[in-house]
Amino acid sequence: MKPTFYLTTPIYYVNDVPHIGHAYTTVAADVLARYKRLMGYDVYFLTGSDEHGQKVEKAATTAGETPLELADRVVKRFQALWDRLGISRNDFIRTTQERHKRGVSQIFKDILDSGDIYLGEYEDWYCTPCETFWTETQLIDGRCPDCNRPVEKLKEESYFFRMSKYQEQLLAHIEANPDFIQPKSKRNEIISFVKEGLRDLSVSRTTFSWGIPVPGNDRHIIYVWFDALTNYITALGFPDKTGNYGRYWPVDVQLIGKDILRFHAVYWPTFLMAAGLPLPKKVFAHGWWTVEGQKMSKSLQNVVEPNMLIDKYGVDAVRYFLLREVPFGLDGDFSHSALINRINSDLANDVGNLLSRSTAMAVKYFDGVLHSPSSLTEIDIALKQRTEEMVTTVEKLMDELAFSKTLQAIWEVISAGNKYIDDTAPWTLAKDPANNERLATVMYCLLESQRIVHCLLSSFLPSTAQKALASLGSSDAVSKDVLAWGGLQAGTKIIKAEALFPRIEE
């Protein structure tokens, strides 16, 4: 039996068009999913769409369509973008699907029956764009503290979840599980938020109808966050606890943007505690992207549209930039010049140039047929050891979700490969047939190091790695066995590689 690995992205709200932030989370999750599959895990990778709530109802009315028509239209955009970005998802959950509604109704009913959801009355300031109630003291200049838009006073009958009851239990869980909320700065933020005191949470609305009705009282619609968060178990077949739920829950990693941390690190675990279900092993909140130093916003018209980036620079270049430019967990700044710089220096010059130089020499000196290496000299052993150490380093860094550092570690071996060519000077060896055996060993070490590099890069740059491995006469990276030195066999046919990444003139 393979060990299992379950990871999720947030489900994206259909009142939005896909932007670079959505792409960032989803590409990061895809890289982790591909890497874990390579390492021999049975991976379940979930993404999806959040389709209920007042915002969607309002937007649909404005557009003259039903909420479901709006959702159907926008969901296609997300799914098409994920296909273009090579997202290897196992499932795409929509909150309008019957399997989801069934699970949400069940968990709500379970908590209601246990007495942790009760009927009361609610009066506070409500922000429709954020679907959030705020107290008077939380408002900033009478406006929503999150989005700075106007709020309205609402008084309505509401079901409440006894979140206050779980304050100490949640704190104890966070203390006992240091990895539960990552990075550390976000963990500290949540601890201080919980210590300030948890209030009971309003978990139903009566002012609109687009959502899942409260079991036994259909005047009430289940609060959109209670509905949305439950997708992580309904996609696995909950309330049926056999099958995928039994196999994959609790989730190993939930990747989210830092703006929705409180929902995932406070609301979600307390809902699960109340339902008697296991908690996620890790919630990791990454940073935000600014654009040329400014916050991304529709009003500034600076929202970076991923399809446009793919058209201009190619899928793998975009995937590489997103995960290399900024340490995962910190905020980053997007600019076209930074992206072009990464393509020209890291992708065209370093990895692309190394492969085309190496394969060209193999074709020139040995008609593209690989020979067995003879005994390795000190310089060969150094390259072999660096390559093997990289495999170990990458495993550690990927467990920490340190994508940028992982790529850095791989690039150090790429640089070592370029230096190895300069130090061994194959063109000089080729001048004297007496050096043929030495030349064959140099070519073997050079190409074998790159084979392992591209097996690891297959998680980050899937189509590039596939092309590179094909030119090295090697099949795709499918299991961790391919990461061991010595995979290239004598007699393998090497083909001169085309430029993996053409340089871009600004």
Secondary structure, 3 states (H helix, E strand, C coil): CCCEEEEEEEEEECCCCCCHHHHHHHHHHHHHHHHHHHCCCEEEEEEEEECCCHHHHHHHHHHCCCHHHHHHHHHHHHHHHHHHCCCCCCEEEECCCHHHHHHHHHHHHHHHHCCCEEEEEEEEEEECCCCEEECHHHCECCECCCCCCECEEEEEEEEEECHHHHHHHHHHHHHHCCCCEECHHHHHHHHHHHHCCCCCEECEECCCCCCCEECCEEEEEECHHHHHHCHHHHCCCCCCCCHHHHHHCCCCEEEEEHHHHHHHHHHHHHHHHHHCCCCCCCEEEECCEEECCEECCCCCCCCCCHHHHHHHHCHHHHHHHHHHCCCCCCCEEECHHHHHHHHHHHHHHHHHHHHHHHHHHHHHHHCCECCCCCCCCHHHHHHHHHHHHHHHHHHHHHHCCCHHHHHHHHHHHHHHHHHHHHHHCHHHHCCCHHHHHHHHHHHHHHHHHHHHHHHHHCCCCHHHHHHHHHHCCCCCCCCHHHHCCCCCCCCCECCCCCCCCCCCCC
